[in-house]
Amino acid sequence: MLVRAPCRVDLAGGTLDIYPLYLFEGEGLTLNAAVDLWSEAEVVPEPRGVRIISLDTGVALRAPAIEELEPAGEAELLVRAVRVLGRGGLRVRTRNRAPRGSGLGASSSLLVALLHALAVTGGIELAPDELVRMAQDLETQTVKVPTGRQDYHAAVSGGVNACWFGPGPDRVERLLDQCDLTWLEEGLVLAFTGVSRASAVTNWRMFRAYMDGRASTRKAIARIGQIARTMREALLARDLQAVGILVNAEWRERRRLAPGVSTPEIDRMLRGALTAGALGAKLCGAGGGGCLVAVTPPERRRAVEAGLQAEGAAPLRFCLARRGLHVVPGGTLEPPSS
């Protein structure tokens, strides 16, 4: 069984999906757009033993039984998922199509895909909310710092969403119909900075600064929440220019959250996009590296891509993902062609 889940581009409100930060602020709102840089997990029953193979990292593990897998090393997150939902003998193969350390939530979307594949293969019923909570728990166990939930919701739902966090269940609001995504899709440029990043480290710095009462961090978090609410209205109004302006505003506040969110090299890349005609640009995820997104008038798209390339960033081909988590009928996960 082959299962796919999309990655996401976060547009506004990131960090406000981390428990219990959003409760301290009253509620949290994050806005994201799923992209077709798929995370894929294939689970096949076998007579005995368990094998885990990560095709993009080259990691391969084997054990006589699931309980003998050790949750450590580069494949720790995969092992934890198999130990929780795996049944009997299994062969597990995975692949991320996003660059490593992309800031697009690839590890989260891969975890969602793997958990769903394991559940279906093992005849386990798992509601979407249960899947999201289990994924968050497993990732928190692995990185050992608080984690957010927006990535899992984007992986499950696809599309363009407003994710609301507060007391009680999360609420995922689909902002745009599938047929109305083209205007946003044509207005986004995505590029890899060439610098891998670990979101856990940056998120922890932000979380710790907030909990320590750092005034600039708390003020920036509150302002990011306000920007997210305003951007939600801009997305509903299909106002690309307003979205771009708000992306810039969000990035200004995000840089104030903690040291290491940006670097001089990344600053040059973002300036290159703006100089070439982008309406706004920011790093995806917690910052520190990974991918950047530029909101761009369609007629300036090629110029913005060229401006980014001139500063060392690599534009990525993508479409907004019209669907979220899904089984690929008859699909198999083949190694990438050489």
N, C-alpha and C positions, 0 to 999 in steps of 0.2 A: 504494500500500500504506500503510495506516494502522496504526501500532503504538502501544500504550499501556503505561505503566509507572506504578506507584503511588509516591507520596511516603511518608514515614515519620514516625512520632512516636518519638523515642528516649526510652526509659524509664530506662535506667541504663547506665553503662560507656562513655559517649562519651569521645572522646580516646584511649582505649585501643585504638582501631583504627588509629592512626597509626603507620606504620613509621618508625623501629625502636623506638618507645616501648614497645610491647607486649613486645618481646624483652628490654628492660631490666627489665621487671617479671615476667619468666618466661613469661607469656602474657597475652592480653587477652580480655575477654568483654564484648560489648555486647548489649543487649536492645532490640529495637525492634518496633513494630507498624506494618504498612503501612496506609495510608489511601487512600480512593478520590478523592483530589484528584489527578487523573491528569495526567501529562505525556504529550504526544502528538506524534508525528512522522509526517509523511506524505512518502513518497519516490515520485516518479513519473518514469520515464524520458522524456526529450525528445530530439528529433532532434539538437540541438546546444546548446552553452552550458550554463551552470548558474545557477540562481536559488535564493536562500535567503531565505525570508520568515518572520519571527517575528511571529505574529499578536497576541501579547499585548504585545510591546514596540514594534511598529511598524517594526522594523528590516528593511530589504530590501537585498539585495546581488545583483549580477549580474556575470558574467564570461564571456568566450568559452570558457574551458576551466577545469577544476578546478584545475590547477596555477597558474593566474593569480589565484586567490583569495588575498587577503592575510589571514593569521591575526592580526588586530588589531581593536581596537574592541569594541563591545558584543556582537558576534556571534562573537568569537574562538573560543569553545569549539565552536560549530557548524561554523565553517570548518575547524578542526583535524580534526573527525570526518569531514567530507566529503573532505578531502584524503587521509586515511588509507584510507577504505573506499569512496569514491565511484568509480563507473566510468561513463565516457561522459557524455552529456548528462543533466541531472537538474533536476527542480524539487523543492525541499525546503521544506516548510512545517512550522512547529512551534508548539506552544502549551502553556503551563503554566497549570493551573487553580488552583494555590496562589497566595496573595499573593506579590508580589515581595519577596525578602529575608525569606522566612517562617521560615527555620531548619528546614524540613521536608525538606531534601535535594532540592529541586525541580530544581536545575541538574544534579544527579547522575542523577536519574531520567530527565530529558529526554535526557541524553547516552546513557544505556542504551537508551532507546527509539530514538533516532536511529541509533546504531551497529547495532542489530539490523535496523532497516528498511533501512539501506544494505547490510548484509551479505546479507540475503535477496534484495534487488533485484539485487545484483551476483553472485548465485550463490556467495557465500563462506560456508564452514562456520566457525562460531565457537562453540566450547563456552562454557558459562556462566562458567567460571573465566577463560578467555581474554577474554571480554567485560568482566568485572570489572576485570581487570588493565589492559586497554587503556583503559578509561574512567578509571581512576585515573591512569594515565600522562598522558593528554591533559589532565585537569583540573589535575594538578600542573604541566605545562608552561604552562598558562594562568595560574594564580594565583601560580606561582613560589614556593610554600612547600609543605612536606609536607602531604599530605591523607590522610584515613582511607578505609576501605573499607566501612563498614557500610551507607552509603546505597545503594551499588550492589547489595549483596546483598538488601536490602529490595525494591528495584525489580525485581530478577530473580525473587525467590521469592514476594513477597506474604506475607500471614499474620502471625503473631507468632513471632519468631525469636530464638534465642540464637546470636550469631555469635562463633565462637572464632578467635583469631588467635595464631599461634605459628610456630615453625619448620615449614616445609612448607606444604601447601595449607591454606587457610581451611576451617573446618567450620561449616556452617549447620545448626542443630538446630531443627526445627519443634517449637515448644513445645505448641501447642494444635491440636486437630483443627478443621477448618472449622466444624463444627456446635457447637463449644464456645466460640466467640468472643463470644457475645452478652453474657455476664456482664461481660466487660471493655469491650466496646463501649458498653454502657449506663452504665459507670462512668467514662468519660472525657469531659471537656469540653475542647474545643480553641478557642482564641481568638487573634486577631491583635492584637498590642499597638499596631499602627500605626507602629511603628518598624522600618524595614528595617535589616538588618545584613549585614555581610560576614564570613562564617565564617573566611575565610582570615586576616584580621587577628587575630581573637581566638585562633584555633588556633595561630598563630605565636607569640603572646605566651606561651601555655601551654607550647608546645614549647620555646621559648627559655628560659623560667624553669626548666624541668626540666633542660635540658642545662647551664644555668649552675649547677646544684646548689642551687637555692633550696629550702631545707628544707621550707617550708610547702607548696610545690607538689608536691614528691615525696611528702610525707606524705598530701596530699589525693588524689593519683593512686592511691596504694596503698589508701586507704580506699574510693575509688570502685570499685576492683576487687573489694573485699570485699562492698560493697553490691550489686554486680551479681550475684555468686554467690548471695547471700541472696535477692535478688528473683527470680532464676530459680526457686528453690524455692517462693516465694510464688505465682508464676504457675502453676506446675505444680499447686499445691494449690488454685488458684482462690480465693485469699484476698485480696479487694479491699482490706480494711483494712490488711493488711501491705504490699501494694503501695503504698498511699498514704503510709504512714509512711516507707517506704524512698525514695520519690520526694522527700519532704522532706529526708531525710538526704543523698541524692545532691546536691541543690541546695545544701545548706549547704557541702558539700565543694567543689563546683564553683565557688562564689563565691571560694574561697581560691586558685584556680589562677592567676589573673592579674587585673590591673586591668581594669575595663571590662566584666566579665561581667554585671553588673547595673547598674541606675540607680535613683535615687529613685522615678521614675515606675513602673518595672517592679516595684519592691518594693511600692508601693501596690497595684498590680493583683494581685499574688500574695497580699497580705494580705487584699484584698477577697474573693478566692476562699475563703481559709481561714475568714474571719469568717462567710461565708455557708454554711459547712458542708462544704467540701472536706476530704478526708482528707490531701491533700498537693498541692503544686503546684510547677512548675519551668518555666523556659524550655526550649524545644526547641533542639537544636543547640548550638553553641559558646557562645551567650549574646550579650548586647549589644543584643538586640531580637528581632524576628520573632514567632513564635507561642509561647504558653505552653500547657501541658497541666495540667489539674487532675483528680485522681482523686477521684471524688465518689460517695457513695451515690446510687443512681438517684432516690430520693425527694427529694433535695436538688438535683437537676440544674438545675431552673429557677431556684432561689434563687441558685445559684452563677453561672449565666449572668447574672442580674440584677446580682449583686455585681460581676462583671467589667465589665459595661456601665457601671455607675455610676462606675467608675474609668477609663473610656475605652477598654477593650478591646472588640473585636468578635467575639462567638462565631461559629464556623464550623460549618456543617452538614457532616457526614461520616459514613461508615461504615468499619469496618475492611475492608481489601481482601482478599477471599477468594482472589484470584489475583494473580499478579505479571505480569511482562512477557508481552504477548500481541498477536497480530495481530488486528485487527478485520475480519472478512470483509466485503468490499464497502464498507468504511468510507471516508469522505472527511472531510477536516478543513475545515470551513466557518468563516468568520469569525464571531466572536460577534455575536449579534443586538443591535441598538441599542435 
